[in-house]
Amino acid sequence: MKALIIVVSVLLPLTAYFSQVPSNANSSAQAQNADSAVQAQKKALDPNTWDFGNIKKNQIVKHEFEIKNNLSRILKINDITTSCGCTASEAKKRVLAPGESTAITVQFNSKGYKGETSQFVYVTTDDPQNPVYKFTFKVFVQ
């Protein structure tokens, strides 16, 4: 009987301790969920701005912005320009039906950069009310 009480008194606190310590898989998943939540918040605040955060020198990063055709007619993307040669951009579709969206893929090459920088992507359309969409991204190159 004494042996049973000793075993229980040792195992009970250990069981309680280990039930509160997250496993590596759980903590990794929690970190990913937290990162996703932060990115979703950033996008919700301003869908035309993206912050890549800290990246390494010579690293290439990508992001997709979205354009939605809110007109009652077809929207045409005429041109896409960037603020520097370090940035490449393309539209998945150039002609959008009413209500249709497309991704504008932006790629930034950090070669030659150090510290904080902001770059711009300009998407020219045939919409007379909104002829140019301006997208901004920020990055800190370590």
LINKAQUI-V895003 format. One record per residue. N is the residue number from 0. PSI is psi in whole degrees, -180 to 180 (* if undefined). OMEGA is omega in radians with two decimals (* if undefined). NEAR is the number of other C-alpha atoms within 10 Angstrom. Layout:
N/PSI/OMEGA/NEAR, N/PSI/OMEGA/NEAR
This chain:
0/-43/3.11/5, 1/-39/3.14/7, 2/-41/3.13/8, 3/-43/3.13/9, 4/-39/3.12/10, 5/-45/-3.14/10, 6/-47/-3.13/10, 7/-42/-3.10/12, 8/-24/3.09/11, 9/-44/-3.07/11, 10/-36/-3.09/12, 11/-50/3.10/10, 12/-36/3.11/11, 13/-42/3.11/11, 14/-43/3.13/10, 15/-41/-3.14/10, 16/-51/-3.07/10, 17/-22/3.09/10, 18/-18/3.14/10, 19/-15/-3.13/8, 20/120/-3.13/10, 21/146/3.06/11, 22/164/3.12/11, 23/-38/3.14/9, 24/-44/3.14/9, 25/-44/-3.11/11, 26/-35/3.09/12, 27/-44/3.11/12, 28/-39/3.11/12, 29/-39/3.12/13, 30/-42/3.11/12, 31/-42/3.11/12, 32/-40/3.12/12, 33/-43/3.09/12, 34/-43/3.12/12, 35/-40/3.13/12, 36/-40/3.12/12, 37/-45/3.13/12, 38/-40/3.12/15, 39/-40/3.10/12, 40/-44/3.13/12, 41/-46/-3.12/15, 42/-39/-3.13/15, 43/-35/-3.13/11, 44/-45/3.11/10, 45/99/-3.09/11, 46/-11/3.13/15, 47/6/3.11/17, 48/140/3.11/18, 49/137/3.10/19, 50/112/3.12/15, 51/-14/-3.11/16, 52/-148/-3.13/11, 53/131/3.06/13, 54/167/-3.14/16, 55/157/3.06/14, 56/142/-3.13/16, 57/9/3.10/15, 58/145/3.07/11, 59/128/-3.14/14, 60/153/-3.11/15, 61/152/3.04/13, 62/152/3.07/15, 63/120/2.97/15, 64/167/-3.12/18, 65/139/2.99/13, 66/132/3.10/18, 67/136/3.09/14, 68/106/3.11/18, 69/7/3.13/14, 70/168/3.07/13, 71/11/3.11/9, 72/174/3.12/12, 73/139/3.06/15, 74/129/3.12/20, 75/133/3.02/16, 76/115/-3.07/18, 77/-38/-3.03/13, 78/154/3.03/14, 79/124/3.10/18, 80/158/3.14/16, 81/163/-3.09/18, 82/-12/3.09/13, 83/168/3.13/11, 84/-8/3.14/9, 85/-10/-3.04/15, 86/132/3.04/19, 87/146/-3.10/17, 88/147/3.09/19, 89/154/3.08/17, 90/138/3.10/19, 91/-34/3.08/11, 92/146/3.13/13, 93/-15/3.14/15, 94/123/-3.08/17, 95/128/3.04/19, 96/162/3.09/15, 97/131/3.14/14, 98/-9/-3.10/13, 99/151/3.12/15, 100/161/3.00/16, 101/157/3.11/17, 102/139/2.98/16, 103/106/-3.09/21, 104/129/-3.14/16, 105/133/3.12/21, 106/129/-3.13/16, 107/130/3.08/21, 108/117/-3.05/16, 109/3/3.14/21, 110/128/3.12/13, 111/-1/3.14/9, 112/150/3.03/16, 113/135/-3.14/15, 114/-161/-3.05/11, 115/139/3.06/12, 116/153/3.02/12, 117/140/3.10/13, 118/163/-3.04/15, 119/149/3.04/17, 120/130/-3.14/25, 121/123/3.13/17, 122/114/-3.12/21, 123/129/-3.12/17, 124/177/3.07/19, 125/17/3.09/14, 126/113/-3.10/15, 127/-25/3.13/7, 128/-27/-3.12/7, 129/71/-3.02/9, 130/-24/-3.12/14, 131/124/3.00/18, 132/131/3.12/13, 133/124/3.07/15, 134/141/-3.10/20, 135/139/2.96/19, 136/150/-3.13/18, 137/153/3.14/16, 138/150/3.02/21, 139/115/-3.10/18, 140/122/-3.12/20, 141/*/*/13
